[in-house]
Amino acid sequence: VEACKSTPPPAMAQPLAAEAQGVEAYQSTPPPTPPSRGGGTYAPGDAVASGAGGQLATTEGPTILVLGLFCILLAVAALGFLRTDPIAGRVNTCFLLLLVWSSDIGAYLTGRAVGGPKLAPHISPGKTVAGAVGGLAAAIIAGIAVALAVSRPTSLTHAAAAAAVLGVVAQAGDLLESHVKRRFGAKDSGWLIPGHGGLLDRLDALLAAALVAALLALAQGRGVVLWG
């Protein structure tokens, strides 16, 4: 009786042995090494998060956040610098706002009406080359309109040139913000403006153009319009 109790049934001896071998093999197998990103090596302490833009080390998050906050604060300071000019502050601010808004509207309407090749499909699939051209044209027209309202007609070429520069920078700022969102696998930059991609999506072009506009104002001197 004791021999029968201590001896397992023949049908269960092989499955038990196979299960024991499988557990030992699993415990002795090292964990798989995640693929390296960007040709670099993977350190054990580096956490990896997957997103629409690919794998991204979470250690980059705080760096991008600090850099983004710094750029936003710098752009806000640039807007304040433009507006506080006691002579040309109001005109320069209106010039900047109108051309940025015109660029956004012109790019949207032209892109929807014409379509065509994509401008940067890997960054912002909705933007087209035709939309970029239409936005730039709208920005130049807005700049000329402001110049006609407040200055001599002979300065229209300078106004068109300043508006073209700021229009290109505004579109570059829009693409940069889209690139950052795609890099982190985010669809929207926030939730304050539902359906518009977030507050930063509405201000990205303005913030980028404000920095360059402040540099132009600094080069021109206080009391002088941006195209003076």
C-alpha positions in Angstrom: 0.0 0.0 0.0 2.8 2.4 0.9 4.6 1.7 -2.4 1.4 2.4 -4.3 0.8 5.8 -2.5 4.4 7.0 -3.1 4.5 6.0 -6.8 2.6 8.3 -9.2 0.5 6.8 -11.9 2.3 6.0 -15.1 0.1 8.3 -17.2 1.0 11.4 -15.1 4.7 10.9 -14.7 5.7 12.2 -18.1 3.5 15.4 -18.1 4.8 16.3 -14.7 8.4 15.9 -15.8 7.8 17.9 -19.0 6.2 20.7 -17.0 9.1 20.8 -14.6 11.6 21.1 -17.5 9.5 23.9 -19.0 9.5 25.9 -15.8 13.3 25.5 -15.5 13.8 26.6 -19.1 11.6 29.6 -18.7 13.5 30.7 -15.5 16.9 30.3 -17.2 16.0 32.2 -20.3 17.1 35.9 -20.2 14.5 38.6 -21.0 14.5 39.8 -24.6 16.5 43.0 -25.3 14.3 45.8 -26.7 15.5 47.1 -30.1 17.9 50.1 -30.1 16.5 53.4 -31.1 18.4 55.7 -33.4 21.4 53.4 -33.6 22.1 53.8 -29.8 22.2 51.2 -27.1 19.5 50.3 -24.6 20.3 50.8 -20.9 18.4 48.8 -18.3 17.0 51.9 -16.7 15.6 53.4 -19.9 11.8 53.0 -20.1 10.4 52.9 -23.5 6.9 54.1 -24.4 5.2 53.3 -27.7 3.3 55.9 -29.7 2.2 56.8 -33.2 5.6 58.4 -33.8 7.5 55.3 -32.8 9.3 54.3 -29.7 10.4 57.2 -27.5 12.5 57.1 -24.4 10.5 58.7 -21.6 13.6 60.5 -20.4 13.2 62.9 -23.3 9.8 64.0 -22.1 10.9 66.4 -19.3 13.5 67.9 -21.6 11.0 68.7 -24.3 8.6 70.0 -21.8 11.0 72.5 -20.3 12.2 73.5 -23.7 8.6 74.0 -24.9 7.7 76.1 -21.8 10.8 78.3 -22.3 9.9 78.9 -26.0 6.3 79.7 -25.2 7.3 82.2 -22.4 9.9 83.7 -24.8 7.2 84.2 -27.5 4.8 85.8 -25.0 7.6 88.2 -24.0 8.2 89.0 -27.6 4.5 89.9 -28.0 4.8 92.1 -25.0 7.9 93.8 -26.4 6.0 94.5 -29.6 2.9 95.9 -28.0 4.7 98.1 -25.4 6.3 100.3 -28.1 4.6 103.6 -27.4 4.6 104.7 -31.0 4.5 101.7 -33.3 3.4 99.0 -30.8 -0.3 98.9 -31.9 0.5 99.0 -35.6 3.1 96.2 -35.4 0.9 94.0 -33.3 -2.0 94.4 -35.7 0.4 93.7 -38.6 1.5 90.5 -37.0 -1.9 89.3 -35.9 -3.6 90.0 -39.3 -0.9 88.3 -41.4 -0.8 85.2 -39.2 -4.6 84.9 -39.2 -4.7 85.5 -42.9 -2.0 82.9 -43.5 -4.0 80.3 -41.5 -7.2 81.0 -43.3 -5.6 81.3 -46.8 -3.8 78.0 -46.3 -7.0 76.2 -45.1 -9.2 77.5 -47.9 -6.6 77.0 -50.7 -5.7 73.5 -49.5 -9.3 72.5 -49.4 -10.1 74.0 -52.8 -7.0 72.9 -54.7 -5.6 69.9 -52.9 -2.5 68.4 -54.6 0.8 67.2 -53.3 1.3 67.0 -49.5 3.6 69.5 -47.9 5.0 67.3 -45.2 3.0 64.0 -45.1 5.1 62.5 -42.3 4.6 65.5 -40.0 1.1 66.8 -40.9 -0.7 64.8 -43.5 -3.5 67.4 -44.0 -1.2 70.2 -45.2 -0.6 70.6 -48.9 1.9 72.6 -51.1 -1.0 74.6 -52.5 -2.2 75.4 -49.0 1.2 76.7 -48.1 1.4 78.9 -51.2 -2.1 80.2 -50.6 -1.3 81.0 -47.0 1.8 82.8 -47.9 0.0 84.9 -50.5 -2.8 85.7 -48.0 -0.1 86.8 -45.4 1.5 89.1 -48.0 -1.8 90.6 -49.0 -2.7 91.3 -45.3 0.7 92.9 -44.8 0.3 95.2 -47.8 -3.2 96.1 -46.6 -1.9 97.2 -43.2 0.9 99.1 -44.8 -1.5 101.0 -47.1 -3.6 101.9 -44.1 -0.9 103.4 -42.0 2.1 104.3 -44.1 3.3 105.6 -47.5 2.6 103.5 -50.7 6.3 103.5 -51.4 6.9 101.2 -48.5 4.7 98.4 -49.9 7.6 96.3 -51.1 9.1 96.4 -47.6 5.8 95.4 -46.1 5.4 92.6 -48.6 8.9 91.3 -47.7 8.3 91.5 -44.0 5.0 89.8 -44.3 6.5 87.0 -46.5 9.2 86.3 -43.9 6.7 86.2 -41.0 4.3 84.1 -43.1 7.0 81.5 -43.7 8.0 81.5 -40.0 4.3 81.1 -39.0 3.9 78.0 -41.2 7.2 76.6 -39.9 5.9 77.0 -36.3 2.7 75.2 -37.2 4.8 72.3 -38.7 7.1 72.2 -35.7 4.2 71.9 -33.3 2.7 69.1 -35.4 6.1 67.3 -35.4 6.3 67.5 -31.6 2.8 66.0 -31.3 3.6 63.2 -33.7 6.9 62.6 -31.9 5.1 61.9 -28.7 2.2 60.0 -30.4 -0.4 62.7 -29.4 -3.3 63.8 -31.5 -4.1 67.0 -29.7 -1.9 69.4 -27.8 -4.7 69.9 -25.2 -8.4 69.9 -24.4 -9.2 73.5 -23.9 -10.5 74.0 -27.4 -12.3 70.7 -28.4 -12.2 69.9 -32.1 -9.3 72.3 -32.8 -6.4 70.2 -31.5 -5.9 72.2 -28.4 -4.9 75.8 -27.5 -1.4 75.4 -28.7 -2.7 74.4 -32.2 -4.3 77.8 -32.4 -1.3 79.7 -31.2 1.7 77.8 -32.7 2.0 80.0 -35.8 1.6 83.2 -33.8 4.1 82.3 -31.2 6.8 81.4 -33.8 6.1 84.6 -35.9 6.2 86.8 -32.7 9.8 85.8 -32.0 10.9 86.9 -35.5 8.7 90.0 -35.4 10.4 91.1 -32.1 13.8 90.6 -33.7 12.7 92.8 -36.6 11.4 95.4 -34.3 14.6 95.3 -32.3 16.6 95.8 -35.5 14.5 98.6 -36.7 14.5 100.4 -33.4 11.7 101.6 -31.1 9.0 103.7 -32.8 9.5 102.2 -36.2 7.1 99.9 -38.0 8.3 96.4 -38.8 8.6 97.1 -42.5 10.1 100.6 -42.0 
